[in-house]
Amino acid sequence: MEQPRKPKGSPNGTGGQYDTTRHGATPLPAMTGPDPTRPVGDRFMDDVNDIAEGLFDRRQDWDTLPVGGCYRINDWGDYVAESDWSDVWDGHPLEEKAWMLADNGEYSSDDVAHMTPAEIEATYDAGFEPEVAFYTEKYEDDHEPGDPIGDGMVENIRQVGERLATRSREDMDFRPGDRVHATPDGYVSEDEWNRAWAGRPAYCADAYELSCRHPGLDMARLSPEQIVAMNRDGNEYVQYMLSDDRAHDGVGYRHADRARREAASRYRQYERNAPYVGRDLNDVICLREAAYTGDGLPLGPDVRDAIVKLMGAPDPTGDKASLSTLALGVNHDPYGTVDAVTALVAHSPSREGDLERRLRDRLEAPSNRQARATAESMSTIMDCVAGNADDTQDAGWLADSLGVFAAYRAGDRDTAKREAEFIHRSMSERRGPLPRQALTADMIARIILDH
C-alpha cells in the first residue's frame, strides 16, 4: 500500500498522515440551497469564504494544537482541531467541500464557482489531488504526563472556555435531571461539553474547571497529573498550595484580578447548583428534606459553610444548594443554625452563656456600616428560606424570626418589632407543646420585643 505523504510544510516533516477519503458521500442539498442544475456562482463562493473565516479565528500552530485529529488550513503552519473544523462547517456540507476544492491548488475558486452542486459532490468524491493535505493527526507521545502543559495549551483551553461561555444558559433553561456543566456564565449541556473538548487530551476539561475555580493558579507550569489530581480532590489543591514548589504567584486566588475573582465566584455558585438545574428553590428544599437521613453527623459545619458561601455569592437568592442547606439546618439543627446566623449578623463570635444569653448580647453588640450591610444581606437570605422552607416542623417560622433579627440589626427596628410581635402572638395562641423550631422562633421574637 502506498504510504500517504505528510502535510506540506508540517514542522520537520512530522505532521502526520492525511486522508482524502475520510468524508462519505453527502446527499445533494435541499432546494432551499443552490439550484442543483446551475453553477453555484460567485455569490455562493463568497458565502463559502465567509464561513471559512471561522477557521482562521480558531487557528493554532502545531505546538499548541491538542492531541488528536486536526486540519491544516494554509501553507503557513496553521491548523484547527477536528472539533473546531466540524463546528465551523456544521450544516454546510456543500460549502465545506467547495472550499476544500478551491483551496487545494488543483482547482481555483473560479473553477468551483462554475460547477453545479452535483459536480462539486462528484469531483470531491472522485478523490482530487490536493497540494494542501487537509486532514492529519497529532499524537499523544510528544507530551509527557509529568511535563508542564505550557502557555500554548493554556491559551487553547482558554479559547474553548470562551466558546463555552457564549453557549451558556441559565438553569431554568434546562429540565430537572439534565446533566450539565458549569461555566462562569451559566451552564452547558453534557453534549455541548463533550463536543467542545472532543479531540483534546482528557486533562484539558479538568484544567478548565480548575482554572475557573482557582484563577490565580499559573496553569502553564502545572502538569496534566497535577491538574487532574487537584481538580478532582480539593485536598490535593490545599496540599499543593502549602507546598514549596507550587506554581503560582503568591497565594493564587487572592492575586487574581477583580474580574477573574468575580468570574470564579459565579463559577463556584453555578458549579454547586448544577445538580438542581430546572428546579425552583422550593423543589430543591423538598428534595433535600426528603433525602435527609441525619447519618448521625452534625449539620453545623455544613450550615456554617453554606452561610459563608451565601455571603460571598454573586446572587445569594439564586444559590439553591446553599439555601437548601440552610433550610435543613433550620429544620434539623435549629439551635446550631440560630447560633451561626446570629453570630455572623452581629459580628460577634461570643460563646458565653446559653443561647438566649448570647442572642441578647448579639442584639446589643455595637454596629457599623459593614455590620449593617451583613445584617441586611442575611435578612434577605432568611426571608428567601422562610418563603420556601418546609413548614411541617415550623422551620418557616424560625427562618422568619432569624430574618427579623437580621433586619433589626440592619437598622429597620420598627418593622422588625412589628413582625416579632406577630410571631410571638402566633406562637402564644397555639395549643399544645411547641416543637423546638417554634420555641426558638418565639424566643428570638421575645428578645427583640424586650430590647
C-alpha positions as CSV (number, residue, x, y, z in Angstrom):
1,M,0.0,0.0,0.0
2,E,1.3,3.4,-0.9
3,Q,2.3,5.5,2.2
4,P,0.3,8.7,2.3
5,R,2.5,11.7,2.3
6,K,2.8,14.2,5.1
7,P,1.1,17.6,5.0
8,K,3.0,20.1,3.1
9,G,5.0,22.4,5.4
10,S,4.4,20.4,8.6
11,P,7.1,21.0,11.2
12,N,10.2,19.0,10.4
13,G,8.1,16.8,8.2
14,T,6.4,15.2,11.2
15,G,2.9,16.4,10.8
16,G,1.2,13.0,10.5
17,Q,-0.8,11.4,7.7
18,Y,-3.7,12.8,5.6
19,D,-6.7,11.0,4.2
20,T,-8.6,12.3,1.2
21,T,-11.4,9.8,1.5
22,R,-12.5,10.2,5.1
23,H,-15.7,12.1,4.1
24,G,-18.5,9.9,2.9
25,A,-20.9,10.9,0.2
26,T,-23.3,13.6,1.2
27,P,-26.8,13.9,-0.3
28,L,-27.5,16.9,-2.6
29,P,-28.6,20.0,-0.7
30,A,-32.3,20.7,-0.4
31,M,-34.0,23.0,-3.0
32,T,-33.6,25.9,-0.5
33,G,-29.9,25.8,-1.3
34,P,-28.2,26.4,-4.6
35,D,-30.1,25.3,-7.7
36,P,-28.8,21.8,-8.3
37,T,-29.0,22.3,-12.1
38,R,-27.0,25.5,-12.3
39,P,-23.4,26.5,-11.4
40,V,-23.2,27.7,-7.8
41,G,-21.7,31.1,-8.8
42,D,-19.6,33.7,-7.3
43,R,-22.0,34.7,-4.5
44,F,-22.1,31.1,-3.2
45,M,-18.2,31.1,-3.2
46,D,-18.3,34.4,-1.3
47,D,-20.5,32.7,1.3
48,V,-18.1,29.8,1.4
49,N,-15.2,32.1,2.2
50,D,-17.2,34.0,4.9
51,I,-17.9,30.7,6.6
52,A,-14.2,29.7,6.3
53,E,-13.2,32.8,8.2
54,G,-14.3,31.0,11.3
55,L,-11.5,28.5,10.8
56,F,-8.9,31.3,10.9
57,D,-10.5,32.6,14.1
58,R,-9.6,29.3,15.7
59,R,-6.3,28.6,14.1
60,Q,-3.3,27.3,16.1
61,D,0.3,26.3,15.4
62,W,1.4,22.7,15.7
63,D,2.9,23.1,19.2
64,T,-0.3,24.4,20.7
65,L,-2.6,22.0,18.8
66,P,-4.3,19.4,21.0
67,V,-3.6,15.7,20.5
68,G,-5.9,14.1,18.0
69,G,-7.4,14.8,14.6
70,C,-6.8,18.2,13.0
71,Y,-6.9,20.1,9.8
72,R,-4.2,22.1,8.1
73,I,-5.8,25.3,6.7
74,N,-3.0,27.0,4.9
75,D,0.7,26.8,3.8
76,W,2.0,28.7,6.8
77,G,1.6,26.1,9.5
78,D,-1.9,27.0,10.8
79,Y,-4.2,24.2,12.0
80,V,-7.6,23.8,13.6
81,A,-8.7,20.9,15.8
82,E,-11.1,18.5,14.3
83,S,-13.9,19.6,16.6
84,D,-13.4,23.2,15.6
85,W,-13.5,22.3,11.9
86,S,-16.7,20.4,12.5
87,D,-18.2,23.3,14.4
88,V,-17.4,25.8,11.6
89,W,-18.8,23.7,8.8
90,D,-21.8,22.3,10.7
91,G,-24.8,22.5,8.5
92,H,-22.8,23.5,5.4
93,P,-21.5,20.2,3.8
94,L,-21.6,21.5,0.3
95,E,-19.7,24.7,1.3
96,E,-17.1,22.6,3.1
97,K,-16.4,20.6,0.0
98,A,-16.4,23.6,-2.2
99,W,-13.8,25.3,0.0
100,M,-11.5,22.3,0.1
101,L,-11.7,22.0,-3.7
102,A,-11.0,25.7,-4.3
103,D,-8.2,25.8,-1.7
104,N,-6.2,22.7,-2.7
105,G,-4.1,24.1,-5.6
106,E,-5.7,21.9,-8.3
107,Y,-8.9,24.0,-8.7
108,S,-9.4,27.7,-8.3
109,S,-12.3,29.5,-6.7
110,D,-13.5,30.5,-10.2
111,D,-13.4,26.8,-11.3
112,V,-15.6,25.8,-8.4
113,A,-18.0,28.7,-9.0
114,H,-18.7,27.3,-12.5
115,M,-19.6,23.8,-11.0
116,T,-23.1,22.7,-10.2
117,P,-23.7,21.2,-6.7
118,A,-23.7,17.8,-8.2
119,E,-20.3,18.4,-9.9
120,I,-18.8,19.7,-6.7
121,E,-20.0,16.5,-5.0
122,A,-18.7,14.2,-7.8
123,T,-15.3,16.0,-8.0
124,Y,-14.8,15.8,-4.3
125,D,-15.8,12.1,-4.1
126,A,-13.6,11.2,-7.0
127,G,-10.6,11.9,-4.9
128,F,-8.8,15.1,-6.0
129,E,-5.1,15.5,-5.6
130,P,-4.6,18.3,-3.1
131,E,-1.3,20.2,-2.7
132,V,-2.5,21.0,0.8
133,A,-3.2,17.9,2.8
134,F,-6.1,19.0,4.9
135,Y,-6.6,16.2,7.5
136,T,-3.8,15.0,9.7
137,E,-3.3,13.8,13.3
138,K,-1.2,14.8,16.3
139,Y,-0.2,12.0,18.6
140,E,0.0,11.8,22.4
141,D,3.6,10.7,22.6
142,D,5.1,14.2,22.2
143,H,3.9,15.3,25.7
144,E,4.8,13.6,28.9
145,P,2.2,13.5,31.7
146,G,4.7,14.9,34.2
147,D,5.7,17.9,32.0
148,P,4.1,21.3,32.3
149,I,1.3,21.9,29.8
150,G,2.8,25.2,28.7
151,D,1.4,28.6,27.6
152,G,0.1,27.4,24.2
153,M,-2.1,24.7,25.7
154,V,-3.4,27.1,28.3
155,E,-4.4,29.5,25.5
156,N,-6.1,26.7,23.7
157,I,-8.1,25.8,26.8
158,R,-9.0,29.5,27.3
159,Q,-10.4,29.7,23.8
160,V,-12.5,26.6,24.3
161,G,-13.8,28.2,27.5
162,E,-14.8,31.4,25.7
163,R,-16.8,29.4,23.2
164,L,-18.5,27.5,26.1
165,A,-19.3,30.8,27.7
166,T,-21.1,32.0,24.6
167,R,-23.3,28.9,24.7
168,S,-24.1,29.1,28.4
169,R,-27.7,29.3,29.6
170,E,-29.5,29.8,32.9
171,D,-30.5,26.8,34.9
172,M,-34.2,27.2,34.2
173,D,-33.5,26.7,30.5
174,F,-32.9,23.0,31.4
175,R,-35.2,20.3,32.6
176,P,-34.9,18.7,36.0
177,G,-32.4,15.9,35.9
178,D,-30.5,17.2,32.9
179,R,-26.7,16.6,33.1
180,V,-25.0,20.0,32.8
181,H,-21.5,21.5,33.3
182,A,-20.9,24.9,34.9
183,T,-19.2,27.9,33.3
184,P,-18.7,31.4,34.8
185,D,-21.7,32.4,32.7
186,G,-24.2,29.6,33.5
187,Y,-24.5,26.0,32.2
188,V,-23.9,24.0,29.0
189,S,-25.4,20.6,28.3
190,E,-23.4,17.4,28.6
191,D,-23.4,17.1,24.8
192,E,-22.1,20.6,24.3
193,W,-19.4,20.0,26.8
194,N,-18.2,16.8,25.2
195,R,-18.2,18.3,21.7
196,A,-16.2,21.3,23.0
197,W,-13.4,19.1,24.4
198,A,-13.5,16.4,21.7
199,G,-10.1,15.7,20.2
200,R,-8.2,17.3,23.1
201,P,-6.4,15.5,25.9
202,A,-8.7,14.4,28.7
203,Y,-6.9,16.7,31.2
204,C,-8.0,19.9,29.3
205,A,-11.5,19.8,30.7
206,D,-10.0,19.3,34.2
207,A,-7.7,22.3,33.6
208,Y,-10.6,24.5,32.5
209,E,-12.6,23.6,35.7
210,L,-9.6,24.1,37.9
211,S,-8.7,27.5,36.4
212,C,-12.3,28.7,36.7
213,R,-12.4,27.6,40.4
214,H,-8.9,29.0,41.3
215,P,-8.0,31.7,38.8
216,G,-4.7,32.6,40.5
217,L,-3.0,29.4,39.5
218,D,-0.3,29.5,36.9
219,M,-1.7,26.7,34.8
220,A,1.1,26.7,32.3
221,R,3.5,25.4,34.9
222,L,1.3,22.6,36.0
223,S,1.5,19.1,34.6
224,P,-1.5,17.0,33.5
225,E,-1.1,14.8,36.6
226,Q,-1.2,17.8,38.9
227,I,-4.2,19.3,37.2
228,V,-6.3,16.2,37.3
229,A,-5.4,15.4,40.9
230,M,-6.2,19.0,42.2
231,N,-9.4,19.3,40.2
232,R,-10.9,16.0,41.4
233,D,-9.7,16.3,45.0
234,G,-9.8,19.5,47.0
235,N,-7.3,18.2,49.5
236,E,-4.7,17.9,46.7
237,Y,-5.2,21.6,45.9
238,V,-4.7,22.5,49.6
239,Q,-1.6,20.4,49.8
240,Y,-0.2,22.0,46.6
241,M,-0.9,25.5,47.9
242,L,1.1,24.6,51.1
243,S,4.0,23.1,49.2
244,D,7.3,24.8,48.4
245,D,7.2,24.1,44.7
246,R,3.8,25.5,44.0
247,A,3.5,27.1,40.6
248,H,1.5,30.2,41.3
249,D,2.1,33.8,42.1
250,G,1.9,34.3,45.9
251,V,-1.3,32.8,47.1
252,G,-3.3,32.0,44.0
253,Y,-6.9,33.2,44.2
254,R,-6.2,36.4,46.1
255,H,-3.7,37.5,43.4
256,A,-6.2,37.2,40.5
257,D,-7.6,40.5,39.3
258,R,-11.1,41.6,40.3
259,A,-12.8,40.4,37.1
260,R,-11.3,36.9,37.4
261,R,-12.3,36.7,41.1
262,E,-15.9,37.7,40.3
263,A,-15.9,35.1,37.4
264,A,-14.6,32.5,39.9
265,S,-17.3,33.4,42.4
266,R,-20.0,32.9,39.7
267,Y,-18.5,29.7,38.5
268,R,-18.4,28.2,42.0
269,Q,-22.1,29.1,42.6
270,Y,-23.1,27.6,39.3
271,E,-21.0,24.5,40.0
272,R,-22.6,23.7,43.3
273,N,-26.1,24.3,41.9
274,A,-25.6,22.1,38.8
275,P,-27.4,19.1,40.3
276,Y,-30.5,21.3,40.7
277,V,-31.0,22.8,37.2
278,G,-34.6,23.1,36.1
279,R,-35.9,23.2,39.7
280,D,-37.1,26.1,41.8
281,L,-35.9,26.6,45.4
282,N,-39.0,25.1,47.0
283,D,-38.5,21.9,44.9
284,V,-34.8,21.7,45.9
285,I,-35.6,22.2,49.6
286,C,-38.3,19.5,49.5
287,L,-36.0,17.1,47.6
288,R,-33.2,17.5,50.1
289,E,-35.6,17.3,53.0
290,A,-37.0,14.0,51.7
291,A,-33.4,12.6,51.2
292,Y,-32.1,13.8,54.6
293,T,-31.4,10.9,57.0
294,G,-29.1,12.7,59.5
295,D,-26.5,9.9,59.3
296,G,-25.5,10.8,62.8
297,L,-23.5,13.8,61.6
298,P,-24.0,17.3,62.9
299,L,-25.2,19.9,60.4
300,G,-23.3,22.7,62.0
301,P,-20.2,22.6,59.7
302,D,-22.3,22.4,56.6
303,V,-24.6,25.2,57.7
304,R,-21.6,27.5,58.5
305,D,-20.0,26.6,55.2
306,A,-23.4,27.4,53.4
307,I,-23.6,30.8,55.2
308,V,-20.1,31.7,54.1
309,K,-20.9,30.8,50.5
310,L,-24.1,32.7,50.6
311,M,-22.5,35.9,51.9
312,G,-19.9,35.7,49.1
313,A,-22.3,34.6,46.4
314,P,-22.9,37.0,43.5
315,D,-26.6,36.0,43.6
316,P,-27.4,34.7,47.1
317,T,-31.1,34.1,46.4
318,G,-30.2,32.0,43.4
319,D,-27.8,29.7,45.3
320,K,-30.2,26.9,45.8
321,A,-27.6,24.5,47.1
322,S,-26.6,26.7,50.0
323,L,-30.1,28.0,50.7
324,S,-31.4,24.4,50.9
325,T,-28.5,23.5,53.3
326,L,-29.5,26.4,55.5
327,A,-33.1,25.2,55.4
328,L,-32.0,21.8,56.5
329,G,-30.2,23.4,59.4
330,V,-33.2,25.5,60.4
331,N,-35.3,22.3,60.4
332,H,-33.0,19.7,61.9
333,D,-30.4,21.7,63.9
334,P,-32.3,24.9,64.9
335,Y,-30.1,25.8,67.9
336,G,-26.8,25.4,66.0
337,T,-28.2,27.3,63.0
338,V,-29.5,30.2,65.0
339,D,-26.2,30.4,66.8
340,A,-24.2,30.5,63.5
341,V,-26.5,33.0,61.7
342,T,-26.8,35.5,64.6
343,A,-23.0,35.3,65.3
344,L,-22.4,36.4,61.7
345,V,-25.1,39.1,61.8
346,A,-23.8,40.6,65.0
347,H,-20.1,40.2,64.0
348,S,-19.9,38.6,67.4
349,P,-18.5,35.0,67.9
350,S,-19.2,35.2,71.7
351,R,-20.0,31.7,73.2
352,E,-20.7,32.9,76.8
353,G,-23.8,31.6,78.5
354,D,-26.7,29.8,77.0
355,L,-28.2,30.5,73.5
356,E,-30.7,33.1,74.9
357,R,-28.0,35.0,76.7
358,R,-25.8,35.0,73.5
359,L,-28.8,36.3,71.4
360,R,-29.4,39.2,73.8
361,D,-25.7,40.1,73.8
362,R,-25.6,39.9,70.0
363,L,-28.7,42.1,69.6
364,E,-27.0,44.8,71.7
365,A,-23.5,44.4,70.1
366,P,-22.0,47.7,68.6
367,S,-22.8,48.1,64.9
368,N,-21.1,49.8,61.9
369,R,-21.7,50.1,58.2
370,Q,-20.2,46.7,57.4
371,A,-22.2,45.0,60.2
372,R,-25.4,46.6,58.9
373,A,-24.7,45.6,55.3
374,T,-24.1,42.0,56.5
375,A,-27.3,42.0,58.5
376,E,-29.3,43.4,55.6
377,S,-28.0,40.6,53.3
378,M,-28.8,37.9,55.9
379,S,-32.3,39.3,56.3
380,T,-32.9,38.9,52.5
381,I,-31.4,35.4,52.6
382,M,-33.6,34.3,55.6
383,D,-36.7,35.7,54.0
384,C,-36.0,33.6,50.9
385,V,-35.6,30.5,53.1
386,A,-38.7,31.2,55.0
387,G,-40.7,31.6,51.8
388,N,-39.6,28.2,50.5
389,A,-38.8,26.1,53.6
390,D,-40.9,23.1,54.5
391,D,-43.1,24.4,57.4
392,T,-44.2,21.0,58.7
393,Q,-41.9,21.4,61.7
394,D,-42.2,25.2,61.9
395,A,-38.9,25.8,60.0
396,G,-40.6,28.7,58.2
397,W,-41.4,30.4,61.5
398,L,-37.8,30.0,62.7
399,A,-36.4,31.3,59.4
400,D,-38.8,34.3,59.6
401,S,-37.6,35.1,63.1
402,L,-34.0,35.0,62.0
403,G,-34.8,37.3,59.2
404,V,-36.5,39.7,61.7
405,F,-33.4,39.5,63.9
406,A,-31.2,40.4,61.0
407,A,-33.5,43.3,59.9
408,Y,-33.4,44.7,63.5
409,R,-29.6,44.6,63.4
410,A,-29.6,46.3,59.9
411,G,-31.5,49.2,61.5
412,D,-35.1,48.6,60.5
413,R,-36.2,48.3,64.1
414,D,-39.8,49.5,63.9
415,T,-40.7,47.0,61.2
416,A,-38.7,44.2,63.0
417,K,-40.6,44.8,66.2
418,R,-44.0,44.6,64.5
419,E,-43.0,41.3,62.9
420,A,-41.6,40.0,66.1
421,E,-44.9,40.8,67.8
422,F,-46.8,38.9,65.1
423,I,-44.5,35.8,65.6
424,H,-44.8,35.9,69.4
425,R,-48.6,36.3,69.3
426,S,-48.9,33.4,66.7
427,M,-46.9,31.1,68.9
428,S,-48.8,32.1,72.1
429,E,-52.1,31.3,70.5
430,R,-51.2,27.8,69.6
431,R,-52.4,24.9,71.7
432,G,-50.3,22.0,72.9
433,P,-46.5,21.8,73.2
434,L,-44.5,23.6,70.6
435,P,-41.7,21.9,68.7
436,R,-38.2,23.3,69.2
437,Q,-38.3,25.2,65.9
438,A,-41.3,27.2,67.1
439,L,-40.0,27.6,70.6
440,T,-36.7,29.0,69.3
441,A,-38.6,31.3,66.9
442,D,-40.7,32.6,69.9
443,M,-37.5,33.1,72.0
444,I,-36.0,35.3,69.2
445,A,-39.2,37.3,68.9
446,R,-39.4,37.9,72.7
447,I,-35.7,39.0,72.8
448,I,-36.4,41.6,70.1
449,L,-39.5,42.8,71.8
450,D,-37.6,43.2,75.1
451,H,-34.8,45.2,73.6
